[in-house]
Amino acid sequence: MLDRTQPDSSSNAEDIASHGASDHEDKPVARGWGPLNWLKRAGQFFFALSFSSLTRRIVSLNLAGLVALVASILYLSQFRAGLIDARAQSLLVQAEIIAGAIGASATVQTNAITVDPERLLDLKLGESYGGVDDSLDFPINPERVAPVLSTLISPTKTRARIFDPNGSVLLDSRDLDIVRGIPLPPLSEKPGVVERVKSAVRTWLNRGDLPLYRELGRENGNGYVEVADALQGQKRSMVRVNSRGEVIVSVAVPVQRSRAIHGALMLSTQGDEIDQMVTAERLAILKVGGVAAAVMIMLSLLLASTIAGPVRRLADSAERVRRRIKTRVEIPDFTRRRDEIGHLSGALRDMTNALYKRIEAIEMFAADVAHELKNPLTSLRSAVETMPLARNENSRARLLEVIEHDVKRLDRLISDISDASRLDAELQRQDAIPVDLKRLLGTLVAVANETKLGHDVAVEARFEGRSPTDTFSVTGHDSRLGQVVSNLLSNAQSFSEAGAKVRLTCRRTRGEIEIVVDDDGPGIRDDALERIFERFYTDRPHQGFGQNSGLGLSISKQIVDAHGGRIWAENRAGPTDEDGAPTVAGARFVVRLPAL
C-alpha cells in the first residue's frame, strides 16, 4: 500500500484568486464635480471612444442612414411637383380671367372703361366684361390694355406678357414695373463664386428632365411652345429651369373675343417664387435633421459604450492572461447581460478557468510524477551503492532482486505516465464516432476469458434493455472506452479469488448507457472510495509494494469525463453477520455514458 499526502492547493488557490482580483481593483481617482472636471471627464470619454473602430462604425452607419433619409427628403420631388401643379392651375385660372378682361378692354376707349376687379372674378369662362358689341373686331391696343394689366397683375407678383397674333410682344409687365419705379434685379451682373455654386446645386436638384428657360426676345414669341399653342386657340402650361437653377412655371391662353383671337397672354412666375417655398421646407428639414443627427450621435456613442467598452475590457484581460500566465487574472463578468457580450464574457471566463485548471493539473501531474519516480530511483541507488559492500552471494542476489523490481516499477510508471500524458491530446485530435458497446463489451469479455490476465477468474456479460429493439450505442472513441472497461475487468479479476466470477452488466436507461462491473472480492475501504481515482493511489494489501502504478483508475476517470460521463465505486451489500452488522459482498464499479 502506497500512502501519499496530496498537496493542499486551497491556500494557493486563494492566494492566486486574491492576487488576480487585486489586479482588477480600480485605482482611486480624484473626485471633483466642478464644471471643468466634468467637461474634462466627458472629453476623455469621447476621446477614448473616438479611437475605437467599432464606435466609428456604429456612428458612421447610423449617420449614413440619417443622411440618406434627409437627402431623399431634401429632394422633395413629390412636394415640389405638387407645388408646381398647383401653381400652374392657379396661373391658368388667373390668365383666363385677365385674358377675358383684356379682350373686353381692347375695343373700349381707355377713358371710358371702368375696371372692377371683383366683378372680373365673377366672370365665367368665355364671358365678356361690359356690354360691348361682339360683332366688332379690333386689335389689342397696349395703351388701353396697360391699365387693366397693371391693375390685375400687381398683387400677384407674376410676370405677364401679351403677344400679338404674329408672336411679337405688345406689352410686358416688367416695362410697367420700370414705369412705376419698382427696382428690378440686374440682368447683366456677373454672379460670384458662391452664387455660381448655389446655382449649380439648384440646377442639379431642380433640373431633372425639365427644359431650360431662355429669353427669346420681343419678336420671337412663337418660340415659346405655350404661346404658339395659345395663338392657335389652345391654352397650355410649361415648367422650365432658368440658368440660375430656378423653376419657372408659365401658362399661355388666347386673348379672344367673339371667337376671334386677338393675341396671347403669357403669365410666368418669378425665378425664385417656387424655390423660396421649397428652400423654406428644406431649411426646416435640415433643422430637424440636425437635431436628429445630434440625438443619433449621442445614442450611437452610448450604444458603442455598451459594446466597445466591454469588448475592450475583455480584450485587455485576455492580453493580461497571455502575459501573466503564472498568476490568475479574472475576466470581467458581464454574464448578467442577456446579449452577445454576456455570452462572450461567459465563454472567455469558462475558457480561462479551463486554462488555469489545465495548468494546475499539469503542475500537479509533474509534481506527482517526480514524486513517484523518486521513490524507485532512491531505492535503486541505494541497492547499487550497497552492491560492492555485499559479503556473500545471498546478499548480492537480494540486492539484484531489488534492482530488478525497481527497474520494472520504473518501466511501468514511465509507460503509464506516457499514456496519461498523451490521453488529452489524442481525445482532442480524434473525431468522436458512434460506438456499439454491445459489440465492444462482447469482444472485451471474450478476450478476458481467454487470457484471464494471470487470474483464474471468469467474466460473464449481460445486456438489459427496456425493449428488444434498444441499442447500446454512444458517441466516443472505441479504443479509449475499451481501455476503461479493460482496466475495470482487470482490477476486478485481480481482487477476486480463483474460481470466482466477475459480472459485467450493460443496461440502457432513459438517456444513458450504464456499465456495471461486480466482483466477489474484499470490497473497498470506506475512506478509499473516492481516493482510488486519484493519480498514483493504490491500495493492494495482497500484492507486493510497487506492483501497480496507481494510474489505471485515474486514467479511466479521465477518459469517462472526456466522454461526458460519470464513474464511481461502491461496495455491494452482503448478508448480515452474527452481530447483525452488514457485510461487504464485493466491489462494484459503475460507468454511465450519454446514450446515442
Secondary structure, DSSP 8 states (H G I E B T S, - for coil): -B-------HHHHHHHHHHHHHHTS--------SHHHHHHHHHHHHHHHHT-HHHHHHHHHHHHHHHHHHHHHHH-HHHHHHHHHHHHHHHHHHHHHHHHHHHHHTTS-GGG----HHHHHH--TT--SSS--TT------HHHHHHHHHHHHGGGT-EEEEE-TTS-EEEEHHHHHHHHT-----SS----HHHHHHHHHHHHHH-TT--B-----TT-GGGSHHHHHHHTT--EEEEEE-TTS-EEEEEEEEEEETTEEEEEEEEE--TTHHHHHHHHHHHHHHHHHHHHHHHHHHHHHHHHHHHHHHHHHHHHHHHHHHH-TTS-------TTS-SHHHHHHHHHHHHHHHHHHHHHHHHHHHHHHHHHHHHHHHHHHHHHHHGGG--SHHHHHHHHHHHHHHHHHHHHHHHHHHHHHHHHHHHHHS--EEEEHHHHHHHHHHHHHHHGGG---EEEEEEE-SSTT---EEEE-HHHHHHHHHHHHHHHHHHS-TT-EEEEEEEE-SSEEEEEEE--S----GGGTTGGGSTT-B--TTS-TTS--S-HHHHHHHHHHHTT-EEEEEEEEEEE-TTS-EEEEEEEEEEEEEB-
